[in-house]
Amino acid sequence: HNYKNVEILKFVKNFSVTSSNLDDRTKNYVIAIKDKLEIVLSNSGIEQFIPELNQNVLEVNGCSSGLETKKTKDPSKVNLIADIINPGYRLQVKDDEFIFLKNAEVQVYELEN
């Protein structure tokens, strides 16, 4: 059920961003729902995951590259994380071991032709 909570949180965040014509009362409800979901996830040991920029996307667990890439003329930057599109969520099971419930969506560098 934690995965469903992550998906609901994503929906609530997207709804609050794309629904610009909400009145203040509705906006406050949406913010309250988002805050409560984040507390539920945190109490379950689930944390938001944002990978560091300029790491190789192929070597970082819990990352998926989005369709949009960033062009570069520097061959050493190919496949490095250029930007974070959406954070991921992970559950810590041991000191340095995580189960990724939702991958972080990242933008990577692609060589300019």
C-alpha contacts under 8 A as a table, 3 or more apart, distances in Angstrom:
res1	aa1	res2	aa2	distance
1	H	4	K	5.14
1	H	5	N	6.45
2	N	5	N	4.95
2	N	6	V	6.34
2	N	41	L	7.02
2	N	44	S	7.88
3	Y	6	V	5.07
3	Y	7	E	6.35
3	Y	101	L	6.03
3	Y	102	K	7.67
4	K	7	E	5.00
4	K	8	I	6.09
5	N	8	I	4.99
5	N	9	L	6.07
5	N	37	L	6.87
5	N	41	L	7.26
6	V	9	L	5.08
6	V	10	K	6.26
6	V	41	L	7.64
6	V	89	Y	7.39
6	V	101	L	7.97
6	V	102	K	7.73
7	E	10	K	5.05
7	E	11	F	6.22
8	I	11	F	4.99
8	I	12	V	6.16
9	L	12	V	5.09
9	L	13	K	6.17
9	L	34	K	6.13
9	L	37	L	6.36
9	L	38	E	7.50
10	K	13	K	5.17
10	K	14	N	6.14
11	F	14	N	5.14
11	F	15	F	5.97
12	V	15	F	5.02
12	V	16	S	6.15
12	V	30	V	6.81
12	V	33	I	7.66
12	V	34	K	6.37
13	K	16	S	5.24
13	K	17	V	6.29
13	K	34	K	7.09
14	N	17	V	5.15
14	N	18	T	6.02
15	F	18	T	5.34
15	F	19	S	5.72
16	S	19	S	5.48
16	S	20	S	7.41
16	S	27	K	7.15
16	S	30	V	6.70
16	S	31	I	7.97
17	V	20	S	6.81
19	S	22	L	6.10
22	L	26	T	6.07
22	L	27	K	6.11
23	D	26	T	5.49
23	D	27	K	6.24
24	D	27	K	5.00
24	D	28	N	6.15
25	R	28	N	5.18
25	R	29	Y	6.43
26	T	29	Y	5.04
26	T	30	V	6.26
27	K	30	V	5.11
27	K	31	I	6.20
28	N	31	I	5.08
28	N	32	A	6.11
29	Y	32	A	5.04
29	Y	33	I	6.17
30	V	33	I	5.14
30	V	34	K	6.21
31	I	34	K	5.10
31	I	35	D	6.13
32	A	35	D	5.11
32	A	36	K	6.14
33	I	36	K	5.18
33	I	37	L	6.17
34	K	37	L	5.21
34	K	38	E	6.22
35	D	38	E	5.15
35	D	39	I	6.32
36	K	39	I	5.07
36	K	40	V	6.24
37	L	40	V	5.02
37	L	41	L	6.18
38	E	41	L	5.15
38	E	42	S	6.05
39	I	42	S	5.02
39	I	43	N	6.02
40	V	43	N	5.19
40	V	44	S	6.29
41	L	44	S	5.06
41	L	45	G	6.52
41	L	46	I	5.11
41	L	47	E	7.09
42	S	45	G	5.15
42	S	46	I	5.08
42	S	47	E	6.01
43	N	46	I	7.29
45	G	91	L	5.81
45	G	92	Q	6.57
46	I	89	Y	6.57
46	I	90	R	5.52
46	I	91	L	4.54
46	I	92	Q	7.01
47	E	89	Y	5.59
47	E	90	R	5.55
47	E	91	L	6.44
48	Q	87	P	6.47
48	Q	88	G	5.78
48	Q	89	Y	4.52
48	Q	90	R	6.51
49	F	87	P	5.67
49	F	88	G	4.75
49	F	89	Y	5.15
49	F	90	R	6.38
49	F	104	A	6.72
50	I	84	I	7.31
50	I	87	P	5.21
50	I	88	G	6.42
50	I	104	A	6.55
51	P	60	V	7.71
51	P	63	C	7.69
51	P	84	I	7.78
51	P	104	A	7.42
52	E	55	Q	6.40
52	E	81	I	7.60
53	L	80	L	7.42
53	L	81	I	5.05
53	L	82	A	5.87
53	L	83	D	6.47
53	L	84	I	7.89
54	N	77	K	7.59
54	N	80	L	4.89
54	N	81	I	4.79
54	N	82	A	6.12
55	Q	59	E	7.59
55	Q	60	V	7.28
55	Q	80	L	5.10
55	Q	81	I	5.54
56	N	59	E	5.42
56	N	60	V	6.63
56	N	79	N	5.55
56	N	80	L	4.31
56	N	81	I	6.26
57	V	60	V	5.40
57	V	63	C	6.55
57	V	64	S	7.64
57	V	65	S	7.40
57	V	79	N	5.88
57	V	80	L	5.77
57	V	81	I	5.95
57	V	108	V	7.36
58	L	61	N	7.90
58	L	79	N	7.32
60	V	63	C	6.39
62	G	88	G	7.16
62	G	100	F	5.79
62	G	102	K	7.26
62	G	103	N	4.51
62	G	104	A	6.07
63	C	88	G	7.72
63	C	103	N	4.93
63	C	104	A	4.80
63	C	105	E	5.99
63	C	106	V	6.73
64	S	103	N	6.00
64	S	104	A	6.11
64	S	105	E	4.97
64	S	106	V	6.12
65	S	105	E	5.64
65	S	106	V	4.82
65	S	107	Q	5.66
65	S	108	V	6.45
66	G	69	T	7.27
66	G	85	I	7.68
66	G	105	E	5.87
66	G	106	V	5.74
66	G	107	Q	5.68
66	G	108	V	7.86
67	L	107	Q	7.74
68	E	107	Q	6.24
68	E	108	V	7.94
69	T	107	Q	5.40
69	T	108	V	5.29
69	T	109	Y	5.79
69	T	110	E	6.12
70	K	82	A	6.91
70	K	107	Q	6.78
70	K	108	V	6.04
70	K	109	Y	4.69
70	K	110	E	5.89
71	K	109	Y	5.69
71	K	110	E	4.99
71	K	111	L	5.71
71	K	112	E	5.18
72	T	75	P	7.50
72	T	77	K	7.18
72	T	78	V	7.61
72	T	109	Y	6.18
72	T	110	E	5.97
72	T	111	L	5.09
72	T	112	E	5.35
73	K	111	L	5.79
73	K	112	E	5.52
74	D	77	K	5.66
74	D	78	V	7.42
74	D	111	L	7.06
75	P	78	V	5.59
75	P	111	L	6.35
77	K	80	L	5.41
77	K	109	Y	6.12
77	K	110	E	7.71
78	V	108	V	7.38
78	V	109	Y	5.02
78	V	110	E	5.20
78	V	111	L	6.09
79	N	108	V	5.40
79	N	109	Y	5.37
79	N	110	E	6.54
80	L	108	V	5.43
80	L	109	Y	5.69
81	I	84	I	7.68
81	I	106	V	6.43
81	I	107	Q	5.94
81	I	108	V	4.53
81	I	109	Y	6.60
82	A	106	V	7.39
82	A	107	Q	5.45
82	A	108	V	4.98
82	A	109	Y	5.93
83	D	106	V	5.80
83	D	107	Q	5.03
83	D	108	V	6.99
84	I	87	P	6.81
84	I	104	A	7.44
84	I	105	E	6.34
84	I	106	V	4.51
84	I	107	Q	6.14
85	I	104	A	7.67
85	I	105	E	5.33
85	I	106	V	5.15
85	I	107	Q	6.54
86	N	104	A	5.71
86	N	105	E	4.99
86	N	106	V	6.91
87	P	103	N	7.43
87	P	104	A	4.51
87	P	105	E	6.39
88	G	100	F	7.67
88	G	101	L	7.59
88	G	102	K	5.06
88	G	103	N	4.60
88	G	104	A	3.70
88	G	105	E	7.03
89	Y	100	F	6.13
89	Y	101	L	5.59
89	Y	102	K	5.15
89	Y	103	N	6.66
89	Y	104	A	7.29
90	R	98	F	6.16
90	R	99	I	5.54
90	R	100	F	4.28
90	R	101	L	5.36
90	R	102	K	6.90
91	L	98	F	5.44
91	L	99	I	5.14
91	L	100	F	6.36
91	L	101	L	7.14
92	Q	95	D	7.32
92	Q	96	D	7.65
92	Q	97	E	6.06
92	Q	98	F	4.47
92	Q	99	I	6.49
93	V	96	D	8.00
93	V	97	E	5.69
93	V	98	F	5.55
93	V	99	I	7.02
94	K	97	E	4.90
94	K	98	F	7.02
100	F	103	N	6.32
